Amino acid sequence: MLELFTLLSGLLASILLGVIKKQTTLLDHKIGEFIKPFQPTVV
């Protein structure tokens, strides 16, 4: 279970980083709103 969670987290993180680097501020903001509940420490 922990292995699956780690794998999915790594994959999701890499996808999010790629999208944030490519896309506009609007999409970046939407992603930020989406991950905020899961990563409250992200500013």
C-alpha distances in whole Angstrom, upper triangle without the diagonal:
4,5,5,6,9,10,11,12,14,15,16,18,20,21,22,24,26,27,28,30,32,32,35,34,34,31,30,30,28,25,26,26,23,21,23,21,18,20,23,24,25,29
4,5,5,6,9,10,10,12,14,15,16,18,20,21,22,24,26,26,28,30,31,33,33,33,30,28,29,27,24,24,25,22,19,21,20,16,18,21,21,22,26
4,5,5,6,9,10,11,12,14,15,17,18,20,21,23,24,26,27,29,30,33,33,33,29,28,29,28,24,25,26,23,20,23,22,18,19,23,23,23,27
4,5,5,6,8,10,11,12,14,15,16,18,20,21,22,24,26,27,28,31,31,30,27,26,27,25,22,23,24,21,19,21,20,17,18,22,23,23,27
4,5,5,6,9,10,10,12,14,15,16,18,20,21,22,24,26,26,28,28,28,25,24,24,23,19,20,21,18,15,18,16,13,15,18,19,19,23
4,6,5,6,9,10,10,12,14,15,16,18,20,21,22,24,25,28,28,28,25,23,24,23,20,20,21,19,16,18,18,14,15,18,18,19,22
4,5,5,6,9,10,11,12,14,16,17,18,20,21,23,24,27,27,28,24,23,25,23,19,21,22,19,17,20,19,16,17,21,21,20,24
4,5,5,6,8,10,10,12,14,15,16,18,20,21,22,24,25,25,21,20,22,20,16,18,19,16,14,17,17,13,15,19,20,19,22
4,5,5,6,9,10,10,12,14,15,16,18,20,21,23,23,23,20,18,20,18,15,15,17,14,11,14,14,11,12,15,16,15,19
4,6,5,6,9,10,11,12,14,15,17,19,20,23,23,23,20,18,20,20,16,17,19,16,14,17,17,14,14,18,17,16,20
4,5,5,6,9,10,11,12,14,16,17,18,21,22,22,19,18,20,18,15,17,19,16,14,17,18,15,16,19,20,18,21
4,6,5,6,9,10,10,12,14,15,16,19,19,19,15,14,16,15,11,13,15,12,10,14,15,12,13,17,17,15,18
4,5,5,6,9,10,10,12,14,15,18,18,18,15,13,15,15,11,12,15,12,10,13,15,12,11,15,15,13,16
4,5,5,6,9,10,11,12,14,17,18,19,16,14,17,16,13,14,17,15,13,16,18,16,15,19,18,16,18
4,5,5,6,9,10,11,12,15,16,17,13,12,15,14,11,13,16,14,13,16,18,16,16,19,19,17,19
4,5,5,6,8,10,10,13,13,14,10,9,12,11,8,10,12,11,10,13,15,13,13,16,16,13,15
4,5,5,6,9,10,13,13,15,12,10,13,13,10,11,14,14,12,15,17,16,14,17,17,13,15
4,6,5,6,9,12,13,15,12,11,14,14,12,14,17,16,15,18,20,19,18,21,20,17,18
4,5,5,6,9,11,12,8,8,11,11,9,12,14,13,13,16,19,18,17,20,20,17,18
4,6,6,8,8,10,7,5,9,10,8,9,13,13,12,15,18,17,16,18,18,14,14
4,6,8,10,12,10,9,12,14,12,13,16,16,16,18,21,20,19,21,20,16,17
4,7,10,12,10,9,13,14,13,15,17,17,18,20,23,22,21,23,23,19,20
4,7,8,6,7,10,11,11,13,15,15,16,18,22,21,21,22,23,19,19
4,5,6,6,9,10,11,12,14,16,17,18,22,22,21,22,23,19,18
4,6,5,6,9,10,10,12,14,15,16,19,20,19,20,20,16,15
4,5,5,6,9,10,11,13,15,15,18,20,19,20,21,17,16
4,5,5,6,9,10,10,12,14,17,18,18,19,20,16,16
4,5,5,6,9,10,11,12,15,16,15,16,17,13,13
4,5,5,6,9,10,10,14,15,14,15,16,12,11
4,5,5,6,9,10,13,14,14,15,17,14,14
4,5,5,6,8,11,12,12,13,15,12,12
4,5,5,6,9,10,9,10,12,9,9
4,6,5,8,10,10,10,13,11,11
4,6,7,8,10,11,14,12,13
4,6,5,6,8,10,9,11
4,5,5,5,8,7,9
4,6,6,10,10,12
4,6,9,9,12
4,5,6,9
4,6,8
4,6
4
